Amino acid sequence: MDPASGVTIVGGGLAGCEAAWQAVSRGCPVRLLEMRPQVTTPAHTTGLLAELVCSNSLRSAEISSAIGLLKEEMRQLGSLIMAAAAETEVPAGKALAVDREAFASAVTGRLEAHPLVTVVRREVATIPKPEETGGPVVIATGPLTSPALTAALQDLVGHRQLAFYDAIAPIVAADSIDRTQVYSASRYQDGPGDYLNCPMDAGQYQTFIEALAGAQTVPLRDFEEPRYFEGCLPIEVMLERGPETLRFGPMKPVGLPDPRTGALPHAVVQLRQENRQADAYNLVGFQTKLTYPEQDRVFRLIPGLAAASFLRYGSIHRNTFVCAPVILEPTLGMKGQPGLFLAGQLTGVEGYVESAAMGLLAGINAARLTAGLAPVVPPPATALGSLITHLTMSEARHFQPSNVNFGLFPALGRKVPRRLRGAEHARRALEALAAWRACLAER
């Protein structure tokens, strides 16, 4: 590879931006191709890089959780996404949430100002070939890859490209919430009570689920097949599994006693602050494919939201990913395609942080190729390594996207009390990461 040609990255989402940052941090020039705002998508609303289209939450910040550990690993590896998140954080209890516009602006500003980064705003309809660009190529076009590039990817990987659907939760204006009907609390009293909680008694819950069950949804297009990710099911799909499903899912009241009565509600809808101004809240776990009028009708049955002003309605969009065990090397290079990497949700991970983490590794390895160095694979005991193991070592026939979780990690090898397992995984992972980083510095 020609070091002067640098790395070509297609896609300016979280993964593409992280890949670009990792490459330029190693002195490698980057050409970052992003189609927005010239060509938009059903979910994006701006032309900013790294725009968050679903929740503004990056999930748990606790290092003893798998996702919190992944964040810490990324910080130690110089992640741009984690740095921008720290700069734009908003209160969310023990979770890391960001002001989404400030976050995207921070990432965009850092990359556009970097002397080694060239941002090109145009749609890419075919997959660039490393032998033509003169350097490695990273495809990081995410869940809303354009139809033309999706077709090109389909031609490249054949029938093994798969599709599923992500659903987006609604956002309501803070001043439209009836504060007399809700209360502030974090589950199990953790944190300062950053969530607003909308309590329901049994009768209100029954009314709500009956309305939800009879609500009209947006029909899928003829070419779409309903394949939902289990960690991001629309609430109406959850309800189809039984009338109590929501009470054991996003409407779980456990750990959220109403301070006005001291009793647990029958069900609870949680609202999380969306931005620093605290003038917007999203409905936690309320991904949906209801029509907009039905969202108006059904969600206003939630106590406190009778007069809700919806700043953004929930929606559903197509997502794409490859069968990673067949398609990808543990370096995130594509098998049989020297110099071509995939990153982000295309690889088969699910979640903002996981997607960015795949960009981080792809960026490191693309930069290493330009420097004449061999690509690297993170230790299996790390959160990053556990995701790579899932992607490349799973049984292809049953492969499904996954968030990071301790079930993907190697066994601890000794008995550890359940309450201490997360901390022990974190200790082992960070030790392995430190040794890996030392090796990277030597070559």
C-alpha positions as CSV (number, residue, x, y, z in Angstrom):
1,M,0.0,0.0,0.0
2,D,1.1,3.5,-0.7
3,P,1.4,5.5,2.5
4,A,0.9,8.8,0.7
5,S,-2.4,7.7,-0.7
6,G,-3.8,7.0,2.8
7,V,-7.1,5.4,3.7
8,T,-10.4,5.8,2.0
9,I,-13.4,5.6,4.3
10,V,-17.0,5.4,3.0
11,G,-19.5,6.5,5.5
12,G,-19.4,9.4,8.0
13,G,-21.3,7.8,10.9
14,L,-19.8,6.8,14.2
15,A,-17.8,3.9,12.8
16,G,-16.4,5.8,9.8
17,C,-15.5,8.8,12.0
18,E,-13.8,6.6,14.5
19,A,-11.9,4.8,11.8
20,A,-10.8,8.1,10.3
21,W,-9.5,9.4,13.7
22,Q,-7.6,6.2,14.4
23,A,-5.9,6.4,11.0
24,V,-4.9,10.1,11.2
25,S,-3.7,9.6,14.8
26,R,-1.2,7.2,13.3
27,G,-0.1,9.8,10.7
28,C,-2.1,8.3,7.9
29,P,-4.0,10.6,5.5
30,V,-7.8,9.9,5.2
31,R,-10.4,10.6,2.6
32,L,-13.8,10.4,4.2
33,L,-16.7,10.0,1.8
34,E,-20.2,10.9,3.1
35,M,-23.3,11.3,1.0
36,R,-25.2,13.6,3.3
37,P,-26.5,16.3,2.9
38,Q,-26.5,15.8,-0.9
39,V,-28.3,12.5,-0.4
40,T,-30.3,12.0,2.8
41,T,-31.8,8.9,4.5
42,P,-35.2,8.2,6.1
43,A,-33.8,8.7,9.6
44,H,-31.1,11.5,9.4
45,T,-32.1,15.2,9.7
46,T,-28.7,17.0,9.3
47,G,-25.6,16.9,7.3
48,L,-23.4,16.5,10.4
49,L,-21.0,13.6,10.7
50,A,-21.7,11.1,13.5
51,E,-25.4,12.0,13.7
52,L,-27.2,9.9,16.3
53,V,-30.5,8.8,14.7
54,C,-32.1,6.6,17.5
55,S,-31.5,7.2,21.2
56,N,-29.0,9.8,22.6
57,S,-27.9,7.2,25.2
58,L,-24.6,5.3,24.9
59,R,-25.9,3.1,27.7
60,S,-24.2,2.2,31.0
61,A,-21.1,4.2,32.1
62,E,-20.2,1.6,34.8
63,I,-17.0,-0.2,34.0
64,S,-18.3,-3.3,35.7
65,S,-20.9,-3.6,32.8
66,A,-19.8,-4.9,29.4
67,I,-20.8,-1.7,27.6
68,G,-19.1,0.5,30.2
69,L,-15.9,-1.6,29.9
70,L,-16.0,-1.3,26.1
71,K,-16.2,2.5,26.5
72,E,-13.2,2.5,28.8
73,E,-11.2,0.3,26.4
74,M,-12.0,2.8,23.6
75,R,-10.9,5.7,25.8
76,Q,-7.6,4.1,26.4
77,L,-7.2,3.5,22.7
78,G,-7.7,7.2,22.0
79,S,-11.3,7.2,20.8
80,L,-12.7,10.3,19.2
81,I,-16.3,9.2,19.8
82,M,-15.6,8.8,23.5
83,A,-13.9,12.1,23.7
84,A,-16.8,13.8,22.0
85,A,-19.3,12.1,24.3
86,A,-17.4,13.3,27.4
87,E,-17.6,16.9,26.0
88,T,-21.3,16.8,25.3
89,E,-22.7,14.6,28.1
90,V,-26.1,15.2,29.6
91,P,-27.5,13.8,32.9
92,A,-28.7,10.2,32.6
93,G,-28.1,8.5,36.0
94,K,-25.5,5.7,35.5
95,A,-25.8,5.9,31.8
96,L,-23.7,8.0,29.4
97,A,-26.1,10.1,27.3
98,V,-25.2,13.1,25.1
99,D,-26.7,16.2,23.6
100,R,-26.9,14.7,20.1
101,E,-26.5,17.9,18.1
102,A,-23.5,19.1,20.2
103,F,-22.0,15.6,19.9
104,A,-22.2,15.4,16.1
105,S,-20.9,19.0,15.8
106,A,-17.9,18.1,18.0
107,V,-17.0,15.1,15.9
108,T,-17.6,17.0,12.7
109,G,-15.5,19.9,13.8
110,R,-12.5,17.7,15.0
111,L,-12.4,15.8,11.7
112,E,-12.9,18.7,9.3
113,A,-10.2,20.7,11.1
114,H,-7.6,17.9,11.0
115,P,-4.9,18.5,8.3
116,L,-4.8,14.9,7.3
117,V,-8.6,14.5,6.8
118,T,-10.4,15.4,3.5
119,V,-14.1,15.1,3.8
120,V,-15.8,14.6,0.5
121,R,-19.6,15.1,0.3
122,R,-20.9,12.7,-2.4
123,E,-22.7,9.4,-2.8
124,V,-20.6,6.4,-3.4
125,A,-22.4,3.9,-5.7
126,T,-19.7,1.3,-6.0
127,I,-17.2,-0.2,-3.6
128,P,-13.8,1.5,-4.1
129,K,-11.0,-1.0,-4.8
130,P,-7.8,-0.6,-2.8
131,E,-5.7,-1.2,-5.9
132,E,-7.4,1.8,-7.5
133,T,-7.4,4.2,-4.4
134,G,-3.8,3.3,-3.6
135,G,-4.5,2.4,0.0
136,P,-6.9,0.4,2.2
137,V,-10.7,1.0,2.0
138,V,-13.1,0.9,5.0
139,I,-16.8,0.5,4.2
140,A,-18.7,2.0,7.2
141,T,-22.0,3.0,5.7
142,G,-24.1,1.7,8.5
143,P,-27.7,0.6,8.8
144,L,-28.9,3.0,6.2
145,T,-26.5,2.1,3.4
146,S,-27.8,3.6,0.1
147,P,-29.6,1.3,-2.3
148,A,-26.8,1.5,-4.9
149,L,-24.0,0.7,-2.4
150,T,-26.2,-2.0,-0.8
151,A,-26.5,-3.6,-4.3
152,A,-22.8,-3.4,-4.7
153,L,-22.2,-5.0,-1.4
154,Q,-24.7,-7.7,-2.2
155,D,-22.8,-8.5,-5.4
156,L,-19.6,-8.7,-3.4
157,V,-20.8,-11.0,-0.6
158,G,-23.6,-12.7,-2.4
159,H,-26.6,-14.2,-0.6
160,R,-24.9,-14.0,2.8
161,Q,-25.9,-10.4,3.2
162,L,-28.8,-10.2,5.6
163,A,-31.3,-7.5,6.7
164,F,-33.2,-6.6,9.8
165,Y,-35.0,-3.6,11.1
166,D,-34.3,-1.0,13.8
167,A,-37.0,1.1,15.4
168,I,-36.6,4.6,16.8
169,A,-38.2,5.9,20.1
170,P,-40.2,9.1,20.2
171,I,-39.1,12.4,21.8
172,V,-41.4,14.8,23.6
173,A,-41.0,18.4,24.6
174,A,-40.2,18.8,28.3
175,D,-42.6,21.6,28.8
176,S,-45.5,19.4,27.5
177,I,-45.0,16.8,30.3
178,D,-47.4,17.1,33.2
179,R,-45.0,17.1,36.2
180,T,-47.8,16.5,38.7
181,Q,-48.3,13.1,37.1
182,V,-44.7,11.9,37.1
183,Y,-41.8,11.6,39.5
184,S,-38.0,11.7,39.3
185,A,-36.1,8.5,40.2
186,S,-33.4,6.2,38.9
187,R,-34.0,2.5,39.3
188,Y,-33.0,1.2,42.7
189,Q,-32.3,4.8,43.7
190,D,-29.0,4.7,41.8
191,G,-27.9,8.2,40.9
192,P,-29.7,11.5,41.5
193,G,-33.0,10.5,39.9
194,D,-32.2,11.6,36.3
195,Y,-35.3,9.9,34.8
196,L,-38.8,11.1,34.8
197,N,-41.2,8.2,35.6
198,C,-44.8,7.9,34.4
199,P,-46.6,5.4,36.8
200,M,-49.6,3.3,35.8
201,D,-52.0,1.4,37.9
202,A,-53.5,-1.9,36.6
203,G,-56.4,-0.2,35.0
204,Q,-54.3,2.4,33.2
205,Y,-51.9,-0.3,32.0
206,Q,-54.8,-2.4,30.6
207,T,-56.2,0.6,28.8
208,F,-52.8,1.4,27.3
209,I,-52.1,-2.1,26.0
210,E,-55.5,-2.5,24.5
211,A,-55.0,0.8,22.6
212,L,-51.6,-0.3,21.6
213,A,-52.8,-3.7,20.4
214,G,-55.4,-2.1,18.2
215,A,-53.2,0.7,16.8
216,Q,-52.3,0.9,13.1
217,T,-48.7,0.4,12.2
218,V,-46.7,1.5,9.2
219,P,-46.7,-1.3,6.6
220,L,-43.5,-2.8,5.4
221,R,-42.6,-2.3,1.8
222,D,-43.0,-5.2,-0.6
223,F,-39.3,-6.0,-0.5
224,E,-39.0,-5.8,3.2
225,E,-39.1,-8.8,5.6
226,P,-39.8,-8.2,9.3
227,R,-36.5,-9.3,11.0
228,Y,-36.2,-7.4,14.2
229,F,-33.1,-7.4,16.5
230,E,-34.2,-8.8,19.9
231,G,-32.6,-6.0,21.8
232,C,-34.5,-3.3,19.9
233,L,-38.0,-4.7,19.4
234,P,-40.9,-2.3,18.7
235,I,-43.2,-2.2,21.7
236,E,-46.1,-3.4,19.7
237,V,-44.1,-6.5,18.6
238,M,-43.3,-7.1,22.3
239,L,-46.9,-6.9,23.2
240,E,-47.8,-9.6,20.7
241,R,-45.8,-12.0,22.9
242,G,-48.3,-11.5,25.8
243,P,-50.1,-8.8,27.8
244,E,-47.5,-8.8,30.6
245,T,-44.4,-8.6,28.3
246,L,-44.1,-4.9,28.5
247,R,-44.2,-5.0,32.3
248,F,-41.2,-7.2,32.3
249,G,-39.5,-5.1,29.6
250,P,-39.4,-1.3,29.1
251,M,-42.3,-0.7,31.5
252,K,-40.8,-2.7,34.3
253,P,-41.6,-1.0,37.7
254,V,-39.1,-2.9,39.8
255,G,-36.8,-0.6,41.7
256,L,-38.9,2.5,41.0
257,P,-41.3,3.1,44.0
258,D,-43.3,6.2,43.7
259,P,-42.0,8.6,46.4
260,R,-45.4,10.1,46.9
261,T,-46.9,6.7,48.0
262,G,-43.9,4.5,48.7
263,A,-45.5,1.8,46.6
264,L,-44.4,0.2,43.3
265,P,-46.6,1.2,40.4
266,H,-48.1,-1.6,38.3
267,A,-46.0,-0.4,35.3
268,V,-43.7,2.6,34.6
269,V,-42.8,4.5,31.4
270,Q,-39.4,6.1,31.8
271,L,-38.4,9.4,30.2
272,R,-34.7,10.3,29.7
273,Q,-33.3,13.7,29.2
274,E,-32.4,14.2,25.5
275,N,-30.1,17.3,25.6
276,R,-28.2,19.7,27.9
277,Q,-31.0,22.2,27.8
278,A,-33.3,19.5,29.3
279,D,-36.1,20.7,27.0
280,A,-36.6,17.3,25.4
281,Y,-37.1,13.8,26.7
282,N,-37.3,10.4,24.9
283,L,-39.5,7.5,25.9
284,V,-37.0,4.8,27.0
285,G,-37.4,1.5,25.2
286,F,-40.4,2.7,23.2
287,Q,-39.2,1.9,19.7
288,T,-42.2,1.7,17.5
289,K,-43.6,1.4,14.0
290,L,-47.0,2.9,14.8
291,T,-48.2,5.5,12.4
292,Y,-47.7,9.1,13.6
293,P,-51.5,9.7,14.3
294,E,-51.6,6.5,16.4
295,Q,-48.5,7.5,18.3
296,D,-50.3,10.8,19.2
297,R,-53.4,8.8,20.3
298,V,-51.8,5.9,22.2
299,F,-48.8,7.5,23.8
300,R,-50.9,10.3,25.3
301,L,-52.6,7.6,27.4
302,I,-49.4,7.5,29.4
303,P,-49.8,9.5,32.6
304,G,-48.1,12.8,32.3
305,L,-48.2,12.8,28.5
306,A,-51.8,13.6,27.8
307,A,-50.8,16.9,26.3
308,A,-47.4,15.7,25.0
309,S,-45.8,17.7,22.1
310,F,-43.9,15.2,20.0
311,L,-40.6,16.6,18.8
312,R,-39.8,13.4,16.9
313,Y,-42.1,10.5,16.3
314,G,-40.9,6.9,16.5
315,S,-40.2,5.2,13.2
316,I,-38.7,2.0,11.7
317,H,-36.0,1.6,9.2
318,R,-34.2,-1.1,7.4
319,N,-30.8,-2.3,8.6
320,T,-28.2,-4.4,6.8
321,F,-25.3,-6.6,8.0
322,V,-23.2,-9.3,6.6
323,C,-22.8,-12.9,7.8
324,A,-19.5,-12.0,9.6
325,P,-18.3,-15.6,10.3
326,V,-18.2,-16.2,6.6
327,I,-17.2,-12.7,5.3
328,L,-14.8,-11.3,7.9
329,E,-11.3,-11.9,9.2
330,P,-10.8,-11.1,12.9
331,T,-9.0,-8.0,11.7
332,L,-12.3,-6.8,10.1
333,G,-10.7,-7.3,6.7
334,M,-12.9,-9.1,4.2
335,K,-11.9,-12.6,3.3
336,G,-10.4,-12.7,-0.1
337,Q,-10.4,-8.9,-0.5
338,P,-6.9,-7.6,0.5
339,G,-7.1,-4.1,1.9
340,L,-10.9,-3.9,2.1
341,F,-12.4,-3.6,5.6
342,L,-15.9,-3.4,7.0
343,A,-16.8,-1.4,10.1
344,G,-19.8,-0.5,12.2
345,Q,-23.2,-2.2,12.1
346,L,-22.4,-3.8,8.7
347,T,-20.2,-6.2,10.5
348,G,-23.0,-7.5,12.7
349,V,-22.7,-5.6,15.9
350,E,-25.6,-3.7,17.4
351,G,-25.4,-0.4,19.2
352,Y,-23.7,3.0,18.9
353,V,-20.7,2.1,21.0
354,E,-20.2,-1.3,19.4
355,S,-20.4,0.2,15.9
356,A,-17.8,2.9,16.8
357,A,-15.6,0.2,18.3
358,M,-15.5,-1.7,15.0
359,G,-14.5,1.5,13.3
360,L,-11.7,1.9,15.8
361,L,-10.3,-1.5,15.0
362,A,-10.7,-1.1,11.3
363,G,-9.0,2.3,11.4
364,I,-6.1,0.9,13.3
365,N,-5.6,-1.9,10.9
366,A,-6.1,0.2,7.8
367,A,-3.4,2.6,9.0
368,R,-1.1,-0.3,9.9
369,L,-1.4,-1.7,6.3
370,T,-0.3,1.7,4.9
371,A,2.7,1.6,7.2
372,G,3.7,-1.9,6.0
373,L,2.6,-3.5,9.3
374,A,0.5,-6.6,9.9
375,P,-3.1,-6.0,11.0
376,V,-3.8,-6.9,14.7
377,V,-6.6,-8.6,16.7
378,P,-7.5,-7.5,20.2
379,P,-7.2,-10.0,23.1
380,P,-10.3,-12.2,23.5
381,A,-10.6,-11.2,27.1
382,T,-11.3,-7.6,26.2
383,A,-14.7,-6.3,25.4
384,L,-13.4,-5.3,21.9
385,G,-12.0,-8.8,21.5
386,S,-15.2,-10.5,22.7
387,L,-17.1,-8.8,19.9
388,I,-14.6,-9.9,17.3
389,T,-14.9,-13.4,18.6
390,H,-18.7,-13.2,18.3
391,L,-18.4,-11.9,14.7
392,T,-15.9,-14.3,13.4
393,M,-16.3,-17.5,15.5
394,S,-20.1,-17.8,15.7
395,E,-21.8,-20.6,13.8
396,A,-22.7,-18.9,10.5
397,R,-26.0,-20.7,10.1
398,H,-27.3,-19.1,13.4
399,F,-25.4,-15.8,13.3
400,Q,-27.3,-12.8,14.6
401,P,-26.2,-9.2,15.5
402,S,-25.3,-8.6,19.1
403,N,-24.6,-5.9,21.6
404,V,-21.5,-6.5,23.8
405,N,-22.3,-8.6,26.9
406,F,-20.4,-10.7,29.3
407,G,-21.9,-13.8,27.7
408,L,-19.5,-13.2,24.8
409,F,-16.4,-13.1,27.0
410,P,-14.2,-16.1,27.8
411,A,-15.1,-17.8,31.1
412,L,-13.3,-16.4,34.1
413,G,-11.8,-19.8,34.9
414,R,-12.6,-19.6,38.6
415,K,-15.6,-19.1,40.8
416,V,-16.5,-15.5,41.4
417,P,-19.6,-14.3,43.2
418,R,-22.2,-13.0,40.7
419,R,-22.1,-9.4,42.1
420,L,-18.3,-9.3,41.5
421,R,-18.1,-10.9,38.0
422,G,-18.4,-7.7,36.1
423,A,-15.6,-6.1,38.1
424,E,-13.4,-9.2,37.6
425,H,-14.1,-9.2,33.8
426,A,-13.1,-5.6,33.7
427,R,-9.9,-6.1,35.7
428,R,-8.8,-9.0,33.4
429,A,-9.8,-7.1,30.3
430,L,-7.9,-4.0,31.1
431,E,-4.8,-6.0,32.0
432,A,-5.0,-7.7,28.7
433,L,-5.6,-4.4,26.9
434,A,-2.5,-2.8,28.6
435,A,-0.3,-5.6,27.4
436,W,-1.8,-5.4,23.9
437,R,-1.2,-1.7,23.7
438,A,2.4,-2.1,24.8
439,C,2.9,-4.6,21.9
440,L,1.3,-2.2,19.5
441,A,3.7,0.5,20.6
442,E,6.6,-1.7,19.8
443,R,5.6,-2.5,16.2
